[in-house]
Amino acid sequence: MLENIKRLCALQGLTIQQLEDRAQISAGTIGRWGRDGKLMPSVDKVKRVADTLGVTVDELLKEVDAAAAASSTEGTSGEVPA
């Protein structure tokens, strides 16, 4: 999930700190979700992060392979390839 959050933040030009502020989550919390796997976010916090990023909870939680993640950050002009 943390990798998805980082990727979505990058696509929107946000830092994790800005996301935490907008989602009203304590500073440093999101980074701790992925560090050791011991801190599990509440459903409410996951929903706030998803809403702030404009995605569904499912999109935030789904596994994304490296190739798909890389291609989703390239060519984000909104143009459809021919």
Summary of the structure (lengths in Angstrom):
residues: 82
radius of gyration: 13.2
end to end distance: 31.9
largest distance: 45.2
contacts: 188
relative contact order: 0.19
helix: 60%
strand: 0%
